[in-house]
């Protein structure tokens, strides 16, 4: 994700973030509880700052599960 600027986001942005979370969950990187919590945060997000915070957590998931 590009540097967050504080701009409001739309449904397409939320859906893209939700899809990334679904992939993490499907790959076993998130528990059901973690997935549900982050999904709630994604759909409550109003700005790209909100999504960037969730994305940073997901990025750490990617790097910690490399085999």
C-alpha positions, -999 to 999 in steps of 0.1 A, spaced: 0 0 0 13 35 -8 19 60 20 -13 68 37 -24 104 33 -55 104 54 -79 104 24 -113 88 27 -116 54 11 -144 37 -7 -160 3 -8 -135 -10 -34 -106 -2 -11 -123 -20 18 -131 -50 -4 -95 -53 -16 -83 -52 20 -109 -78 30 -98 -101 2 -62 -99 14 -74 -109 49 -94 -138 34 -62 -151 18 -43 -148 51 -70 -167 68 -72 -194 41 -34 -199 43 -37 -204 80 -19 -172 90 -49 -159 111 -72 -176 136 -109 -173 131 -110 -147 159 -81 -127 144 -97 -128 110 -131 -116 122 -116 -88 143 -95 -75 114 -124 -78 90 -145 -57 113 -117 -31 114 -115 -31 76 -152 -25 71 -152 2 98 -122 20 82 -129 55 69 -94 66 57 -64 51 41 -46 56 75 -71 31 90 -64 5 63 -27 11 65 -26 1 101 -44 -32 93 -21 -37 63 10 -33 84 -2 -62 106 -8 -83 75 26 -75 61 42 -88 93 21 -120 88 36 -124 54 72 -120 65 68 -142 96 54 -172 77 80 -174 49 93 -209 46 
